[in-house]
């Protein structure tokens, strides 16, 4: 009778995972499967619960980060999320202290600031976008060493 309870828990967790697709309950489903096998083999209820908890915890700790990395590998940034790492051309000197600076990227003008306050980047310089803060691009001068434009 106990193996069927674990299999019921397993089925429930798999249904929840199929509905949410968030990689949250699949790890506990693995624990329930191991507990069901242990119950079928005649292990006591305490051993089944311990196996369920230990296997679930091991799966969450060791396999979830790998699975998330694999699933998110193909995700491509869109809009603002795609800007870091791209290159732009300075159209107005970037001077953080004077609060000036603009760059052009894909025919769009962006307000830009240097990643260091003590650095002025002159017009015409190619820069690399490091991050986006609000509506401003944080940039640094692009170095051709080891990188292609």
C-alpha positions in Angstrom: 0.0 0.0 0.0 2.8 2.5 0.9 4.5 2.2 -2.5 1.3 3.4 -4.1 1.1 6.4 -1.8 4.7 7.4 -2.9 3.7 6.8 -6.5 0.6 9.0 -6.0 2.9 11.7 -4.6 5.2 11.2 -7.6 2.3 11.6 -10.0 1.1 14.7 -8.3 4.5 16.3 -8.3 5.0 15.5 -12.0 1.6 17.0 -12.8 2.5 20.2 -10.9 5.9 20.4 -12.7 4.2 19.9 -16.1 1.7 22.7 -15.3 4.3 25.2 -13.9 7.4 24.1 -15.9 9.5 26.0 -13.4 11.9 23.2 -12.3 10.6 23.3 -8.8 8.9 20.0 -8.0 10.7 17.6 -10.4 13.5 17.2 -7.8 11.0 16.0 -5.1 9.5 13.7 -7.7 12.8 12.0 -7.9 12.8 11.6 -4.1 9.3 10.2 -4.2 10.4 7.6 -6.8 13.3 6.4 -4.6 11.0 6.3 -1.6 8.5 4.2 -3.6 11.2 1.7 -4.6 12.4 1.5 -1.0 8.8 0.9 0.2 8.4 -1.8 -2.4 11.7 -3.4 -1.2 10.3 -3.5 2.3 12.1 -0.5 4.0 10.4 1.0 7.0 8.5 4.3 6.8 11.2 6.3 8.5 13.8 5.1 6.0 11.4 6.0 3.1 11.0 9.5 4.5 14.7 9.9 5.0 15.4 8.7 1.5 12.8 11.0 0.1 14.3 14.0 1.9 18.0 13.1 1.2 17.5 12.3 -2.5 15.3 15.4 -3.1 17.9 17.6 -1.4 20.8 16.1 -3.4 18.9 16.6 -6.6 18.1 20.2 -5.8 21.6 21.1 -4.7 23.6 19.3 -7.5 21.4 19.0 -10.5 19.1 22.1 -10.5 21.9 24.6 -11.2 23.1 22.5 -14.1 19.6 22.0 -15.5 18.9 25.8 -15.3 22.2 26.6 -17.0 21.4 24.2 -19.9 17.8 25.4 -20.2 18.8 29.1 -20.3 21.7 28.7 -22.6 19.6 29.4 -25.7 17.8 32.4 -24.2 18.8 35.5 -26.1 18.6 38.9 -24.6 16.1 41.3 -26.2 15.8 45.0 -26.2 17.8 46.6 -23.4 19.0 43.2 -22.1 20.8 42.6 -25.4 22.9 45.8 -25.2 25.7 44.9 -22.7 28.7 43.7 -24.7 27.8 45.5 -27.9 29.8 48.4 -29.3 28.7 51.9 -30.0 30.3 55.1 -31.3 30.5 58.2 -29.1 28.7 61.1 -30.8 29.2 63.6 -27.9 32.1 63.6 -25.5 31.4 61.5 -22.4 32.3 63.4 -19.3 30.7 62.1 -16.1 31.5 65.2 -14.0 30.0 67.5 -16.6 27.0 65.1 -17.0 27.5 64.9 -20.8 27.8 62.1 -23.3 26.0 60.3 -26.1 26.6 57.3 -28.2 24.9 55.9 -31.3 24.0 52.3 -31.5 21.9 50.9 -34.4 20.8 54.4 -35.5 19.6 55.2 -32.0 21.1 57.9 -29.8 21.6 56.9 -26.1 22.8 59.0 -23.2 26.0 57.5 -22.0 28.4 57.6 -19.0 31.9 56.3 -18.6 32.5 53.5 -16.1 35.0 55.7 -14.4 34.3 59.3 -13.3 37.8 60.5 -13.9 37.8 59.4 -17.5 36.6 61.5 -20.5 35.9 59.6 -23.7 36.1 61.8 -26.8 33.7 61.9 -29.7 34.3 59.3 -32.4 35.7 56.7 -30.0 34.3 53.2 -30.2 33.1 52.0 -26.8 31.8 48.8 -25.3 28.6 48.8 -23.4 29.0 47.4 -19.9 25.5 47.8 -18.5 22.3 49.8 -18.7 21.3 52.0 -15.7 17.9 53.4 -16.2 18.1 55.1 -19.6 21.9 55.6 -19.6 24.5 53.2 -21.0 27.6 52.7 -18.9 30.5 52.3 -21.3 34.2 51.9 -21.5 36.6 52.5 -24.4 36.8 49.5 -26.6 40.2 47.8 -26.9 40.9 46.0 -30.2 43.2 43.6 -28.4 41.8 40.1 -28.6 38.3 41.3 -29.9 36.8 41.8 -33.2 34.4 44.6 -34.0 
